[in-house]
Amino acid sequence: DAGITQSPRHKVTETGTPVTLRCHQTENHRYMYWYRQDPGHGLRLIHYSYGVKDTDKGEVSDGYSVSRSKTEDFLLTLESATSSQTSVYFCAISAGAGGRQETQYFGPGTRLLVL
Amino acid sequence: GENVEQHPSTLSVQEGDSAVIKCTYSDSASNYFPWYKQELGKGPQLIIDIRSNVGEKKDQRIAVTLNKTAKHFSLHITETQPEDSAVYFCAASKAGGTSYGKLTFGQGTILTVHP
């Protein structure tokens, strides 16, 4: 299994509070991604990073921000959590974005409940 | 942007039967099509992928076919076993260039294999 950990694995929070989820990798892969998984929607890309301090928005980025100050860590922040952000969040990594390196490996997920 | 449709949403088969899951995509520039298997409480795991310069790929009991003209691709599982029961996701991306390997996922198929 790819060396990806996510923390926390489970979190319950209240509407309006800030929340930060962490993704940590030991593979030294350049690309990192945050997805959310909701019934009927599959996985949807929130934000991604193509290098340290290089990030961009995905399909469902409203209400989320990210930071990547080190190769191994990619943080996802919900500035002010809402009930619509209740979901399972997955981090993924890949060595490249083309050729044979674009395979994405997923972490175990973080289950977030916003009350 | 890319849109991926996946059918059926649920699939029930008897052990030993074959299972087929189909996906269509909208962006003719997409060139990389992975399939993921997700077991309960875990992150998605890549089981097979195909690139647009190939029409079919097999790996033991699993095969994927791609029809670029019709913009659809399918997952075939033969001789199904109870341990094949899981949620399966198809995805598409434009690997390489400035796409940064962003994946667009289908909605998922819950496969149940009855002993």
Chai-1 contact restraints between the chains, C-beta under 6 A:
chainA,res_idxA,chainB,res_idxB,connection_type,confidence,min_distance_angstrom,max_distance_angstrom,comment,restraint_id
A,Y31,B,G101,contact,1.0,0.0,6.0,A-B,restraint_1
A,G40,B,Q107,contact,1.0,0.0,6.0,A-B,restraint_2
A,G42,B,F89,contact,1.0,0.0,6.0,A-B,restraint_3
A,G42,B,F105,contact,1.0,0.0,6.0,A-B,restraint_4
A,G42,B,G106,contact,1.0,0.0,6.0,A-B,restraint_5
A,G42,B,Q107,contact,1.0,0.0,6.0,A-B,restraint_6
A,G42,B,G108,contact,1.0,0.0,6.0,A-B,restraint_7
A,L43,B,F105,contact,1.0,0.0,6.0,A-B,restraint_8
A,L45,B,K102,contact,1.0,0.0,6.0,A-B,restraint_9
A,Y50,B,Y100,contact,1.0,0.0,6.0,A-B,restraint_10
A,F90,B,G43,contact,1.0,0.0,6.0,A-B,restraint_11
A,S94,B,G101,contact,1.0,0.0,6.0,A-B,restraint_12
A,A97,B,Y100,contact,1.0,0.0,6.0,A-B,restraint_13
A,A97,B,G101,contact,1.0,0.0,6.0,A-B,restraint_14
A,G98,B,A95,contact,1.0,0.0,6.0,A-B,restraint_15
A,G98,B,G96,contact,1.0,0.0,6.0,A-B,restraint_16
A,E102,B,Y32,contact,1.0,0.0,6.0,A-B,restraint_17
A,E102,B,A95,contact,1.0,0.0,6.0,A-B,restraint_18
A,E102,B,G101,contact,1.0,0.0,6.0,A-B,restraint_19
A,T103,B,L46,contact,1.0,0.0,6.0,A-B,restraint_20
A,F106,B,G43,contact,1.0,0.0,6.0,A-B,restraint_21
A,F106,B,P44,contact,1.0,0.0,6.0,A-B,restraint_22
A,G107,B,G43,contact,1.0,0.0,6.0,A-B,restraint_23
A,P108,B,G43,contact,1.0,0.0,6.0,A-B,restraint_24
A,G109,B,G43,contact,1.0,0.0,6.0,A-B,restraint_25
